[in-house]
């Protein structure tokens, strides 16, 4: 945890490296008044940008399975007086998010943790990971969106290609509505936005 704090929260470049994507005008950007969740938020590097984006009428669920990192997020929340941030301690088999009520799910550098090793070993997500992702989608409104922001694959790292990510969410019934560069520095990242097909 302390290593994460030193690398993450106290690195201002990391805190704001995705602001152009999260707070911009593109399909991955948060909107004022939305209810969103940062899945696997860790020490909350991007929680505060999302909090700014949704404004006082919105809500950000800081979700993780690690209570220690959420304790830190809660500490910063109190210091920043971010009343629109809600701590959400999840389980490995239960996202613990409200059903059918969220506008967006953000997986910022998180999908590779969930399924990266599965793809390296088996070429696809495990049945357990697929079940968890399906549970995550149940927290979305019918017109809700999923935003995956991650690094382009590089040697010996479990990051997924954009094609692999598209396949994961196509299997869950989602289509790609946005494909943009998230940031080029210090390493290239992409932002894919998904939604359910409109009938």
C-alpha positions as CSV (number, residue, x, y, z in Angstrom):
1,X,0.0,0.0,0.0
2,X,2.7,2.5,0.9
3,X,4.5,1.9,-2.3
4,X,1.3,2.5,-4.2
5,X,0.8,5.8,-2.3
6,X,4.3,6.9,-3.1
7,X,4.0,6.0,-6.8
8,X,0.4,6.9,-7.2
9,X,-1.3,9.5,-5.1
10,X,1.7,11.7,-4.5
11,X,2.7,11.7,-8.2
12,X,0.8,14.7,-9.6
13,X,1.4,13.6,-13.2
14,X,-0.3,10.3,-12.5
15,X,-3.2,12.0,-10.7
16,X,-4.0,14.2,-13.7
17,X,-2.7,12.2,-16.7
18,X,-6.2,11.1,-17.7
19,X,-8.0,14.4,-17.2
20,X,-8.2,15.1,-20.9
21,X,-10.0,11.8,-21.3
22,X,-12.1,11.8,-18.1
23,X,-13.1,15.5,-18.2
24,X,-13.0,16.2,-21.9
25,X,-15.7,16.0,-24.6
26,X,-15.1,12.5,-25.9
27,X,-17.2,9.4,-25.4
28,X,-15.2,8.3,-22.4
29,X,-15.7,11.6,-20.5
30,X,-17.8,11.7,-17.4
31,X,-20.9,14.0,-17.4
32,X,-22.2,16.3,-14.7
33,X,-24.9,14.6,-12.6
34,X,-23.9,11.1,-13.6
35,X,-23.5,8.2,-11.2
36,X,-20.3,6.3,-11.9
37,X,-18.0,3.7,-10.4
38,X,-14.2,3.4,-10.5
39,X,-13.8,-0.3,-10.5
40,X,-10.6,-1.5,-8.7
41,X,-9.8,2.2,-7.8
42,X,-6.8,1.4,-5.8
43,X,-5.5,4.5,-3.9
44,X,-7.9,6.6,-5.9
45,X,-5.7,8.3,-8.4
46,X,-8.6,9.1,-10.7
47,X,-11.4,9.4,-8.2
48,X,-10.9,13.1,-7.7
49,X,-11.2,13.9,-11.4
50,X,-14.3,11.9,-11.6
51,X,-15.7,13.6,-8.5
52,X,-15.0,17.0,-10.2
53,X,-16.7,15.8,-13.4
54,X,-20.0,14.5,-11.9
55,X,-20.3,17.6,-9.7
56,X,-22.4,18.0,-6.6
57,X,-25.5,16.3,-8.2
58,X,-23.6,13.2,-9.2
59,X,-21.9,10.3,-7.4
60,X,-18.7,8.4,-7.7
61,X,-18.4,4.9,-6.2
62,X,-14.8,4.2,-5.2
63,X,-14.8,0.4,-5.5
64,X,-12.1,-2.1,-4.6
65,X,-11.7,-5.4,-2.8
66,X,-8.8,-4.1,-0.7
67,X,-10.0,-2.4,2.5
68,X,-6.6,-0.8,3.2
69,X,-6.6,1.2,-0.1
70,X,-10.2,2.3,0.4
71,X,-9.3,3.5,3.9
72,X,-6.8,5.8,2.3
73,X,-9.4,7.0,-0.3
74,X,-11.8,7.7,2.5
75,X,-9.1,9.7,4.4
76,X,-8.5,11.8,1.3
77,X,-12.3,12.1,0.7
78,X,-12.7,13.7,4.2
79,X,-9.7,16.0,3.6
80,X,-11.1,17.2,0.3
81,X,-14.7,17.3,1.5
82,X,-15.8,15.2,-1.5
83,X,-19.3,14.4,-0.4
84,X,-20.1,12.9,-3.8
85,X,-17.7,10.1,-3.3
86,X,-18.9,6.8,-1.7
87,X,-16.6,4.1,-0.6
88,X,-17.6,0.6,-1.9
89,X,-15.8,-2.5,-0.5
90,X,-16.4,-5.2,-2.9
91,X,-15.9,-9.0,-2.8
92,X,-14.1,-11.1,-5.3
93,X,-17.5,-12.6,-6.3
94,X,-19.7,-9.6,-5.7
95,X,-19.1,-6.0,-6.9
96,X,-21.4,-4.6,-4.2
97,X,-22.8,-1.9,-6.4
98,X,-26.4,-0.8,-6.7
99,X,-28.3,-2.6,-9.4
100,X,-29.5,-0.8,-12.5
101,X,-28.6,2.7,-11.5
102,X,-25.1,3.6,-12.7
103,X,-24.4,5.7,-15.9
104,X,-20.8,4.5,-16.3
105,X,-18.4,2.0,-15.1
106,X,-14.7,2.9,-15.4
107,X,-12.0,0.3,-15.5
108,X,-8.9,2.3,-15.3
109,X,-5.8,0.1,-15.6
110,X,-8.0,-2.6,-14.0
111,X,-9.2,-5.0,-16.7
112,X,-5.7,-6.4,-17.1
113,X,-5.7,-7.3,-13.4
114,X,-9.0,-9.2,-13.8
115,X,-8.3,-11.1,-17.0
116,X,-4.8,-10.4,-18.2
117,X,-3.2,-13.6,-16.9
118,X,-6.2,-15.6,-18.2
119,X,-5.5,-14.3,-21.7
120,X,-1.8,-15.0,-21.5
121,X,-2.3,-18.5,-20.4
122,X,-5.6,-19.6,-22.0
123,X,-6.3,-16.9,-24.6
124,X,-9.6,-15.8,-23.0
125,X,-11.1,-14.7,-19.7
126,X,-11.9,-17.4,-17.2
127,X,-15.5,-18.3,-16.5
128,X,-15.1,-16.7,-13.0
129,X,-13.9,-13.4,-14.5
130,X,-16.7,-13.5,-17.1
131,X,-19.2,-14.0,-14.3
132,X,-17.8,-11.1,-12.3
133,X,-17.9,-8.8,-15.4
134,X,-21.5,-9.8,-16.1
135,X,-22.3,-8.9,-12.5
136,X,-20.7,-5.5,-13.0
137,X,-22.9,-4.8,-16.0
138,X,-26.0,-5.4,-13.9
139,X,-25.2,-2.2,-12.0
140,X,-25.7,-0.2,-15.2
141,X,-28.8,1.6,-16.4
142,X,-30.1,0.3,-19.7
143,X,-28.3,3.1,-21.5
144,X,-25.2,2.9,-19.2
145,X,-21.7,2.8,-20.6
146,X,-18.5,0.9,-19.8
147,X,-15.2,2.7,-20.2
148,X,-12.0,0.7,-20.3
149,X,-8.8,2.7,-20.1
150,X,-5.6,0.7,-20.2
151,X,-2.1,0.4,-21.6
152,X,-1.3,-0.9,-25.0
153,X,0.2,-4.4,-24.6
154,X,4.0,-4.6,-24.1
155,X,6.4,-7.3,-23.3
156,X,5.8,-9.5,-20.2
157,X,2.8,-7.4,-19.0
158,X,-0.7,-8.7,-18.9
159,X,-2.3,-5.9,-20.8
160,X,-5.0,-6.6,-23.4
161,X,-5.1,-5.4,-27.0
162,X,-8.1,-3.3,-28.0
163,X,-9.3,-6.2,-30.1
164,X,-9.3,-8.5,-27.1
165,X,-11.2,-6.0,-25.0
166,X,-13.8,-5.6,-27.7
167,X,-14.3,-9.3,-27.7
168,X,-14.7,-9.5,-24.0
169,X,-17.5,-7.0,-24.0
170,X,-19.1,-8.2,-27.2
171,X,-19.6,-11.5,-25.5
172,X,-21.4,-9.6,-22.7
173,X,-23.7,-7.9,-25.3
174,X,-22.0,-4.5,-25.6
175,X,-20.8,-2.7,-28.7
176,X,-17.9,-0.2,-29.1
177,X,-19.1,3.4,-29.3
178,X,-15.8,5.1,-28.7
179,X,-12.1,4.5,-29.4
180,X,-9.6,7.2,-28.5
181,X,-6.1,7.7,-27.2
182,X,-6.1,8.3,-23.5
183,X,-2.6,9.5,-23.1
184,X,0.8,9.0,-24.8
185,X,2.9,9.8,-21.8
186,X,4.8,8.2,-20.1
187,X,3.3,5.1,-21.8
188,X,0.5,4.9,-24.5
189,X,-3.0,4.2,-23.2
190,X,-6.3,3.8,-25.0
191,X,-9.9,4.4,-23.9
192,X,-12.6,2.2,-25.3
193,X,-16.3,3.0,-24.5
194,X,-19.0,0.4,-24.7
195,X,-22.8,0.5,-24.5
196,X,-25.6,-2.0,-25.2
197,X,-27.0,-1.8,-28.7
198,X,-30.0,0.4,-29.2
199,X,-33.1,-1.5,-30.4
